[in-house]
Amino acid sequence: MIWFTSIQKTGGTALREAIRIKNDFKIRFFDHGYVYDPWESKEKEDKYWNNLNFKSPANISRDYNPLNTIISVIRNPFDIFVSYFLHSNKDGWGMVNRLHNLHTFDQFVDYYLSPDKEWHLPPMKHSMFSFIYNKQGKLISDLCYKLENPAKIETLLAGLRIPPMGFSNKTILKDDYRRYYKTQQIDALNKVWKRDLDYFKYTFE
């Protein structure tokens, strides 16, 4: 069994549709979710997820089998972060801006970096790739493909006889992510995301 995991703002909508068209029970798609409970209480889960009527649960542990092959598509965290903020006409991905009353990118960054502020998905405060780690912080993906190299992704999909991705859910308002950041924000996020940046060989540029 092959499972594709979904990291926010990495072409998941297009990949889900391509796998649906393939219609092979041995190739599945994990919608956004963790293989453990990311909140400390049911009240937090309801506030930040269930009450917002998202299509899939945030805890997908019942479907997860570590013996399956897990494949993920990743993307530069600095690029993801801007799309995270701008998603859905600035409601933010997962309604983050609405939930935390954030209106500007500076507010978004400051709130995210503040240690005493509660983020709607707590594991995301440490990694933009938090969906592909277990509760102990171990990577669950067997293979990771970078969105910046679409040719490799399409080669993988072709080998599995999955139709090409169409990228039907791009963030409309977004241009070059680098123009959104201030130097001190880059420095602070480099520290927060150091593990991912080093392991997956990403930099701000």
N, C-alpha and C positions, 0 to 999 in steps of 0.2 A: 504494500500500500504506500502511495506517495501522497503526502500532504503539503500543500503550499500554505505558508503562514502569511498573514496580512499585517504589515507595519503601516501605520497611518501615512497617507500622502506618498505612497510609492507605487502607484498604478494598480492598487488592489481591485478597484472597481472593474477595470479592463481585464485583469487577470481572472477575476471571478466569472465574468461573462464568457471568456474564452474557454474556461474549464467547463462551464455549463453547456456550451455548444458541443464540446468534446463528448460529454455524457458517458464517462467511463467510471464505474464504481470504484476502480482501483486508484483513481486520481481524484483527490478531494481538495477542498479549499477551506482553511480555517478563516472565518471572518475575524474581525478585530477581537482579541480576547487573550486572557492569560490562562496558563495551565495550573493556576491556583487562585485563591480569592485575594484580590488586590486591596480590599478595604478591611478596616478593623471592626466594622459593624454592619448589620443589615440596614440600619438607618442611613449610613453613608452610601451604601450600594444603591438604595432607592433614590437618594438625593442626586447622586452624580451619574446614575445610569438608568435604572428601571423606570423612574418617573418621566424620563425624557423619550420614552417609547422607541429606543433604538431597536433595530431589527434582530440583533443577535445578543446573547448574554455575554457579559464581560468575563465570566469564568467558563472556559471551554474544556476543563479538565476531564469531563466525562467522555469526551471524544478523543482525547490525546492518548497515544500509545507510543512510548519511547522506542519501540521496535520498528515503527514505521520510519520511512525516509522523510525527513522534514526539509523543505526547501524554502528559502526566503529571498525576497527582493529588498535590498537596502538602498539608501540614498544618503548623500552628504547631510549630516545632522543639522548643519547651519541652514541648508536649503529647506529641509523638512520643517524646521522651526518657523520659518517665515510663512510657509504654506499652512502650517498649523494655525497660525494667527489669522491669516486672511481667508481661510476656508468659509464657505457659505456666507458670502457677503459680510465678512468680519464677525459673524457669530462665533467663529473659530471651530476647529475640528472638535467634535464631541461637545459642542456648545460651551467650550471653555471660557470664552470671553463673556458670554451671557451669565454663566454661573458665577464667575469671579468679578463681574462688573468692570471689565477691562475694555478700553476704547482706543488706545494707541499702542504701537509696538513697544515703545519704551516702558509703558505700564506692564505690558505682557512679560517682557524680559525681567523687570524688577520684581514682579510678583513671583515669577518662576524661581528666581535666584534667592528669594527671601526664605531663610530657614524656618521662620515662624508662620509662613503662609501655607495653608492646606491646598494642595493641587488636586484637581478633580480625579485624576488617576495617579495615586501616590508613586508607583514605580517609575512613572514618566519623569519624575523630578531628578532621576539619576541617569536616564538614558532615553533617547528618542527611539531606541530599538527595544524597549522594555518588553514588548510582546514576545520576543524570541529568547527570553531568559526564564528559568524557573525561579522558584521562591528563594533558592540558595544562591542565585546569581550565576548559575551555570547555563551556558549557551545550549539551547535545545535544537538548533538548526544544524543539519548535516552539511548543507551547501548554501552559500549566500551569493547572490548575483547583484552586481551594482546597476542601479537604474541608469547611471551615466554611461553604461556600456550596453545599449539595447541589442546590439548584434549578438552578443553572447546569450542574452535572454531568449531572443528569437531562435537561435540555434538549439537551445535547450528545448523550447516548446515544439519546434519542428521535429526533434528527435522523439518526442512523446506524442507526436501527431495532434498537438493542441493548436488551434488557430492563432494567428498573430494577435498581439494585444493592440487595442484601438485607442487607449488612453482617453476614455469618454468623460472623465470627471476632473479635468485639469482646473486648477485654481485660476479663475478668470482675471483677478485683479493683480496678479503677481508679475513682477519683472525680475531683474537680476537681484538675487537675494542679498548680495554683498552690500548694496546701497542702504540697507535698513539698519545696519549695525554701527555702533560706536566702538572705539578701540577698547574701552574698559569692559564693554559687554562681551566682546570677543575673548578677552583675556579670562574673564570669569567663566564663560561657558567652556573654554578650553580645559579648565580645571574640572568642571562637573562631568564633562564627556570624555575625559582623558582615556579611559579604558577603551571605549568604542573607537575613538579617533586613532589611537595607536594600533589596536588590533586590526581594524579594517582599513588602515592607512588612508585616513581622510585628514584634510586640513581645511582651514577657513576658505582658502582659495580653491 
